[in-house]
Amino acid sequence: MKIAIAPEFRNQLGLPSVKKRVLQRMVTAKADLRCRHISIWAEHRLKGKKELTVISTFPTSWISKYSIGGFSKLDPSIQKGLSSAGALIFDFEVMSRETSDQFAPQVLKADIGRYAVCVPVNKFVDLNVAVTFTFDVEPQSIGPTGTEPIMARLQQYAHSLVKIEFGELPEHSKTSDVLTKREQEVLRAVKSGKTYDEIAEILGISKWTVVAHIRSVKAKLGTVRLSDTLTEALARKYIH
């Protein structure tokens, strides 16, 4: 496991593979999004073995738990986000009540952000990459007027960070704009009039995962309002 920690936006471990522009971009993103921390997770598969590289603004005391405390096996951004087809939102307050492992309670204790939005960026044959943004409050909208959907901005920053560190992505490796089976299930439930809480109960997922699916769909379809999202999904025959 290779770790580059930049709580003060300096490459403290001096890893030559981390480009200075990545840390500079993190400075810009952190200020613009008003998020607590940003992390890039890259899982390499080399000769049948997996190696995790982390570039993060997390404090050293926290990120060291990944290599020493085994948190890399518990963090949902790694266990779920790297293989996800769309963005995921994790509410660690809810997770601390619903799971038996100590990861979520430790997140809250460390005060690094109650919410985490994990944006998977690309999938090569031997590399999965995701970028996580943590917030103290539920991320909804940003911008001068507070009306710009935050998911689109998160995806823009995630893609730009990965592009700087790993280079331009081949066209076939970029995140697809095709809706996943689960995203279509969520849309059908919304169209039928179900609330997010009802959808979560029906599908056996958290409300925040439902929200993440909706935001991912909006980003893929290029829509803002939910009504426009349903109209576009109907037009593209994702739902009937």
Secondary structure by P-SEA (a helix, b strand, c coil): cbbbbbcccccccccccccaaaaaaaaaaaaaacccbbbbbbbbbcccbbbbbbbccccccccccccccccccccccccccccccbbbbbcaaaaaaccccaaaaaaaaaccccbbbbbbccccccbbbbbbbbbccccccccccccccaaaaaaaaaaaaaaaacccccccccccccccaaaaaaaaaaaacccaaaaaaaacccaaaaaaaaaaaaaaaccccaaaaaaaaaaacccc
